[in-house]
Amino acid sequence: MKNAKKDDDAWLQDAEVQTRIVEERGRWVVSLVFIDTKNPSRVLVNEIADYRSKRLAEIHALNMQQTAAKDSRGTQRVNKDDYNINNN
């Protein structure tokens, strides 16, 4: 059963990493959003920490995003056309 969990998480190595900052009860909550580059409908949101100011949250979010996205192949990106968004 442990191996099945590792296989399920293998897509995280190819995931694009973005940050999300939202205000909740007077604190700024930072979350990392992992988006599968091969299947953009697969998303994982991981709440990291909360901070007293938005600027402090932005600084930490950028640092966490750069650390999580480090890859010898370069930064992974999702093709925005994969979402089939209709602006009409």
C-alpha positions as CSV (number, residue, x, y, z in Angstrom):
1,M,0.0,0.0,0.0
2,K,2.9,2.4,0.6
3,N,4.1,2.0,-3.0
4,A,0.7,3.0,-4.3
5,K,0.9,6.3,-2.4
6,K,4.3,7.0,-3.9
7,D,3.0,6.3,-7.4
8,D,0.1,8.7,-6.8
9,D,2.5,11.4,-5.7
10,A,5.0,11.0,-8.6
11,W,3.2,13.7,-10.6
12,L,4.3,16.3,-8.1
13,Q,7.8,16.2,-9.6
14,D,6.4,17.5,-12.9
15,A,3.9,20.0,-11.3
16,E,3.9,23.7,-11.7
17,V,4.0,25.5,-8.4
18,Q,2.0,28.7,-7.8
19,T,1.1,30.5,-4.6
20,R,-2.2,31.7,-3.2
21,I,-2.5,34.4,-0.5
22,V,-5.9,35.0,1.1
23,E,-6.9,37.0,4.2
24,E,-8.6,35.0,6.9
25,R,-9.6,36.4,10.3
26,G,-7.0,39.3,10.1
27,R,-4.1,37.0,9.0
28,W,-2.7,36.4,5.5
29,V,-2.6,32.7,4.7
30,V,-0.1,31.4,2.2
31,S,-0.8,28.2,0.3
32,L,1.2,26.4,-2.4
33,V,-0.8,25.2,-5.4
34,F,0.6,22.3,-7.3
35,I,-0.8,21.8,-10.9
36,D,0.0,18.7,-12.9
37,T,1.5,19.8,-16.2
38,K,0.3,16.6,-18.0
39,N,-3.2,16.7,-16.5
40,P,-4.2,20.3,-15.5
41,S,-7.4,19.2,-13.8
42,R,-5.2,17.5,-11.1
43,V,-4.5,20.2,-8.4
44,L,-3.1,20.0,-4.9
45,V,-3.5,22.9,-2.5
46,N,-1.2,22.8,0.5
47,E,-1.7,25.5,3.2
48,I,1.7,26.5,4.5
49,A,1.6,29.3,7.1
50,D,-0.1,32.6,8.0
51,Y,1.4,36.0,8.5
52,R,0.4,39.4,10.1
53,S,0.9,41.5,6.9
54,K,0.2,40.9,3.2
55,R,3.7,42.0,2.3
56,L,5.3,39.6,4.7
57,A,3.1,36.8,3.3
58,E,4.1,37.7,-0.3
59,I,7.9,37.6,0.6
60,H,7.5,34.1,2.2
61,A,5.3,32.9,-0.6
62,L,7.8,33.8,-3.3
63,N,10.6,32.1,-1.4
64,M,8.5,28.9,-0.9
65,Q,7.4,28.9,-4.5
66,Q,11.0,29.2,-5.8
67,T,12.2,26.5,-3.4
68,A,9.4,24.1,-4.3
69,A,9.8,24.6,-8.1
70,K,13.5,24.0,-8.2
71,D,14.2,21.5,-10.9
72,S,17.2,20.8,-13.1
73,R,14.9,20.8,-16.1
74,G,13.8,24.3,-15.4
75,T,10.5,25.8,-14.3
76,Q,7.5,23.6,-15.2
77,R,4.5,25.5,-16.7
78,V,0.9,24.5,-17.5
79,N,-0.4,25.2,-21.0
80,K,-3.3,27.6,-20.4
81,D,-5.1,26.3,-23.5
82,D,-5.6,23.0,-21.7
83,Y,-8.4,24.5,-19.6
84,N,-10.8,25.4,-22.6
85,I,-11.9,28.7,-21.1
86,N,-14.6,30.5,-23.0
87,N,-14.6,34.2,-22.4
88,N,-18.1,34.8,-24.0
